[in-house]
């Protein structure tokens, strides 16, 4: 009788940058596009066989079945195109998260702890940075830029305008909700009320406006984030940084 074995890995690995985007892309391709592609191929083969029988010939022209299967082909083709259109923003978002994640990794040199892609209930938190200067909960928003002109985001503290237009997503509410979610995780696991600070990063855009001076939320270009953090006072002791990092890592592994 073969002896029972078990994995030597006790804990799940931490999630990597943009893992949720990878999973969404895989789901779109494997579960949706592949499904309609398989049906489309089946319909096309069926049509080909029907007309092959007609031209042999043995039966009359399969007009009605061709019409039915042709409608099925059109529908499947339409659904495939729809799903492929969803891939572009997903891939753009994944690229942005990875670029920001790689930049944030450099903060480890100064003693910060960096976490990526923390799963919530039907949402995910892109990044969390824990350091002596505070706990920063970061949402990355990657939007296509205009081909010409200076791409500008204006933040006045209440609204985010992208080239003069309001964002389709309420990024301010989303960032604050993510910060509250991480705060609750740490409160439930450590018993301590540790403040978290929401940040929204827009890769490749110029950010203007006086909103960041109000101190409730930052909207920044990624390279400006470290300068803002460095300008803050030390508010967490090393033991609190290590405690928060440990409990957040446990939550990620058990999620």
C-alpha positions as CSV (number, residue, x, y, z in Angstrom):
1,X,0.0,0.0,0.0
2,X,1.4,3.3,-1.0
3,X,2.2,5.6,1.9
4,X,0.2,8.8,2.2
5,X,2.0,12.0,1.4
6,X,1.3,15.7,1.9
7,X,2.6,18.9,0.5
8,X,5.7,20.4,2.2
9,X,4.2,23.9,1.8
10,X,2.3,24.8,5.0
11,X,1.2,28.3,4.0
12,X,-0.2,29.6,0.7
13,X,2.2,32.0,-1.0
14,X,1.4,35.7,-0.9
15,X,-0.5,37.0,-4.0
16,X,1.6,38.6,-6.7
17,X,1.0,41.9,-8.4
18,X,-2.1,42.0,-10.6
19,X,-3.0,38.4,-9.8
20,X,-6.7,39.3,-9.9
21,X,-6.3,40.7,-13.4
22,X,-4.5,37.5,-14.5
23,X,-7.4,35.4,-13.1
24,X,-10.0,37.6,-14.8
25,X,-8.2,37.4,-18.2
26,X,-7.9,33.6,-17.8
27,X,-11.6,33.3,-16.9
28,X,-12.6,35.4,-19.9
29,X,-10.5,33.4,-22.3
30,X,-11.0,29.9,-20.9
31,X,-14.5,30.0,-19.6
32,X,-16.2,32.4,-22.0
33,X,-14.4,32.9,-25.3
34,X,-13.4,29.2,-25.5
35,X,-17.1,28.2,-24.8
36,X,-18.5,30.3,-27.7
37,X,-15.6,29.4,-29.9
38,X,-16.3,25.7,-29.4
39,X,-20.0,26.1,-30.3
40,X,-19.1,28.3,-33.3
41,X,-16.8,25.5,-34.6
42,X,-19.5,22.9,-34.0
43,X,-22.0,24.9,-35.9
44,X,-19.7,25.5,-38.8
45,X,-18.8,21.8,-39.1
46,X,-22.5,21.0,-39.0
47,X,-23.2,23.4,-41.8
48,X,-20.4,22.0,-43.8
49,X,-21.6,18.4,-43.3
50,X,-25.2,19.3,-44.3
51,X,-24.0,20.9,-47.6
52,X,-21.7,18.0,-48.2
53,X,-24.6,15.7,-48.0
54,X,-26.5,18.0,-50.4
55,X,-23.8,18.0,-53.0
56,X,-23.2,14.3,-53.0
57,X,-26.3,14.4,-53.6
58,X,-28.7,12.4,-51.5
59,X,-31.1,14.9,-50.0
60,X,-32.5,18.4,-50.8
61,X,-30.7,21.6,-49.9
62,X,-30.5,22.0,-46.1
63,X,-31.7,25.6,-46.1
64,X,-33.6,25.7,-42.8
65,X,-30.9,24.0,-40.8
66,X,-28.3,26.2,-42.4
67,X,-30.3,29.3,-41.4
68,X,-30.6,28.0,-37.8
69,X,-27.0,27.1,-37.5
70,X,-25.9,30.3,-39.3
71,X,-27.8,32.3,-36.7
72,X,-26.0,30.4,-34.0
73,X,-22.7,31.2,-35.7
74,X,-23.5,34.9,-35.8
75,X,-24.5,34.9,-32.1
76,X,-21.3,33.0,-31.0
77,X,-19.2,35.4,-33.2
78,X,-20.9,38.4,-31.6
79,X,-20.3,37.0,-28.1
80,X,-16.6,36.3,-28.9
81,X,-16.1,39.8,-30.1
82,X,-17.8,41.2,-27.0
83,X,-15.5,39.2,-24.7
84,X,-12.4,40.1,-26.6
85,X,-13.3,43.8,-26.2
86,X,-13.1,43.3,-22.4
87,X,-9.6,42.0,-22.7
88,X,-8.0,45.4,-23.6
89,X,-8.9,47.3,-20.4
90,X,-8.1,44.2,-18.3
91,X,-4.6,43.9,-19.9
92,X,-4.1,47.7,-19.6
93,X,-5.0,47.5,-15.9
94,X,-2.8,44.5,-15.3
95,X,0.2,46.3,-17.0
96,X,-0.4,49.4,-14.8
97,X,-0.6,47.3,-11.6
98,X,2.6,45.5,-12.4
99,X,4.4,48.7,-13.2
100,X,3.3,50.3,-10.0
101,X,3.9,47.1,-8.0
102,X,7.5,46.9,-9.3
103,X,8.0,50.6,-8.3
104,X,6.6,50.0,-4.8
105,X,8.9,47.0,-4.3
106,X,11.8,49.5,-4.1
107,X,10.3,50.8,-0.8
108,X,11.4,47.6,0.9
109,X,15.0,49.0,0.9
110,X,13.8,51.6,3.4
111,X,12.2,49.0,5.7
112,X,8.6,49.1,4.3
113,X,6.5,46.0,3.9
114,X,4.7,45.8,0.6
115,X,1.7,43.6,-0.3
116,X,-0.2,43.1,-3.5
117,X,-3.6,42.0,-4.7
118,X,-5.5,41.5,-1.5
119,X,-8.8,39.8,-2.1
120,X,-12.1,41.2,-0.6
121,X,-15.7,40.2,-1.3
122,X,-16.0,40.7,-5.0
123,X,-13.2,43.2,-5.1
124,X,-9.5,43.4,-4.6
125,X,-7.1,45.9,-3.0
126,X,-4.2,46.5,-5.4
127,X,-1.4,47.3,-3.0
128,X,-0.7,48.0,0.7
129,X,2.5,49.7,2.0
130,X,3.2,49.4,5.7
131,X,6.0,51.6,7.1
132,X,6.9,53.8,10.1
133,X,5.3,56.6,8.1
134,X,1.9,54.9,8.1
135,X,-0.2,52.3,6.3
136,X,-1.0,53.2,2.8
137,X,-3.8,51.4,0.9
138,X,-3.2,52.0,-2.8
139,X,-5.5,51.7,-5.8
140,X,-3.9,51.8,-9.3
141,X,-6.0,53.3,-12.1
142,X,-4.5,52.8,-15.6
143,X,-6.3,54.8,-18.2
144,X,-5.4,55.3,-21.9
145,X,-3.9,58.7,-22.6
146,X,-4.8,60.9,-25.6
147,X,-2.4,60.5,-28.5
148,X,-1.6,64.2,-28.5
149,X,-1.5,66.9,-25.8
150,X,-0.6,66.8,-22.1
151,X,-2.6,64.1,-20.2
152,X,-3.8,65.8,-17.0
153,X,-5.7,64.6,-14.0
154,X,-7.1,67.3,-11.6
155,X,-7.9,66.5,-8.0
156,X,-9.5,69.1,-5.8
157,X,-10.2,66.9,-2.8
158,X,-13.7,66.0,-3.8
159,X,-13.6,65.1,-7.5
160,X,-11.1,63.5,-9.9
161,X,-11.2,65.0,-13.4
162,X,-9.4,63.1,-16.2
163,X,-8.6,65.6,-19.0
164,X,-11.5,67.7,-17.8
165,X,-14.0,64.8,-17.5
166,X,-15.1,63.0,-14.4
167,X,-14.0,59.4,-14.0
168,X,-16.5,56.8,-14.9
169,X,-15.5,55.0,-11.7
170,X,-15.8,56.8,-8.3
171,X,-12.1,56.3,-7.5
172,X,-12.3,58.4,-4.3
173,X,-15.0,56.3,-2.8
174,X,-13.3,53.1,-4.0
175,X,-10.0,54.1,-2.4
176,X,-11.6,55.1,0.9
177,X,-13.5,51.8,1.0
178,X,-10.3,49.8,0.4
179,X,-8.5,51.7,3.2
180,X,-11.5,51.0,5.6
181,X,-11.4,47.3,4.6
182,X,-7.7,46.9,5.5
183,X,-8.2,48.9,8.7
184,X,-11.0,46.4,9.7
185,X,-8.8,43.4,8.9
186,X,-6.1,44.7,11.2
187,X,-8.5,45.7,13.9
188,X,-10.1,42.2,13.9
189,X,-6.8,40.4,13.9
190,X,-4.7,42.6,16.2
191,X,-7.3,44.3,18.4
192,X,-5.6,47.6,17.6
193,X,-7.1,50.6,15.9
194,X,-4.5,51.3,13.3
195,X,-5.2,54.1,10.9
196,X,-4.9,53.5,7.1
197,X,-4.5,56.1,4.4
198,X,-6.1,55.8,0.9
199,X,-4.0,56.6,-2.2
200,X,-4.9,56.5,-5.9
201,X,-2.1,56.2,-8.4
202,X,-2.4,57.1,-12.1
203,X,0.6,55.8,-14.1
204,X,1.7,58.0,-16.9
205,X,-0.5,61.0,-16.0
206,X,0.3,64.5,-14.7
207,X,-1.7,65.2,-11.5
208,X,-2.6,68.7,-10.6
209,X,-4.9,70.4,-8.1
210,X,-4.9,71.2,-4.4
211,X,-6.7,68.1,-3.2
212,X,-3.6,66.3,-1.8
213,X,-3.0,69.2,0.6
214,X,-6.3,68.5,2.4
215,X,-4.7,65.3,3.8
216,X,-7.7,63.0,3.4
217,X,-6.6,61.1,0.3
218,X,-3.7,61.3,-2.2
219,X,-4.1,61.2,-5.9
220,X,-0.6,60.9,-7.5
221,X,1.6,59.8,-10.3
222,X,3.4,56.7,-8.9
223,X,6.9,58.3,-8.8
224,X,5.5,61.1,-6.5
225,X,4.3,58.6,-3.9
226,X,7.7,58.1,-2.2
227,X,8.3,61.8,-1.9
228,X,4.9,62.3,-0.2
229,X,5.6,59.4,2.2
230,X,9.1,60.6,3.0
231,X,7.7,64.0,3.9
232,X,5.5,62.4,6.7
233,X,6.3,62.1,10.3
234,X,7.0,58.7,11.9
235,X,3.7,57.5,13.4
236,X,4.3,53.8,13.8
237,X,6.9,52.0,15.9
238,X,8.7,49.0,14.5
239,X,6.7,46.6,16.6
240,X,3.5,48.0,15.2
241,X,4.8,47.8,11.6
242,X,5.8,44.2,12.2
243,X,2.5,43.3,13.9
244,X,0.4,44.8,11.1
245,X,2.5,43.2,8.4
246,X,2.3,39.8,10.1
247,X,-1.4,39.8,10.5
248,X,-2.1,41.1,7.0
249,X,0.1,38.4,5.5
250,X,-1.8,35.8,7.5
251,X,-5.0,37.2,6.2
252,X,-3.8,37.1,2.6
253,X,-2.6,33.5,2.9
254,X,-5.9,32.3,4.5
255,X,-8.2,34.3,2.1
